[in-house]
Amino acid sequence: MNDWMIVFGNDAPPAAGYDWTRIQAATRSMLAVQAHLQRASQGNAELAESELADAQQSIAEFENSILEALDNGVAVSPIADYTNLSQAAVTRLRDTGTLTGA
């Protein structure tokens, strides 16, 4: 029963019709960079500046894709569910513009 949602008229939440493509692409990119960085760290290899820049770019794209969803009216909860982030992390991103809250 927890997955039921009652919608009156055209009051469907924006998450129902939101195109998650940008978040999907940003997530895939970030996971690929993360896997590469983990492999590099296991081999005790020093990371090149370009690898660190790629990681920072992937994180920024991920954050921006989430902020875009929030700007389009998608609530914190579905974004947290979709991205496997905590609601607190999504709220922090909404409030500060970054996942680190800095």
Secondary structure, DSSP 8 states (H G I E B T S, - for coil): -TT-----TT---HHHH--THHHHHHHHHHHHHHHHHHHHHHTT----HHHHHHHHHHHHHHHHHHHHHHHTT--HHHHHHHHT--HHHHHHHHHHSSTT--
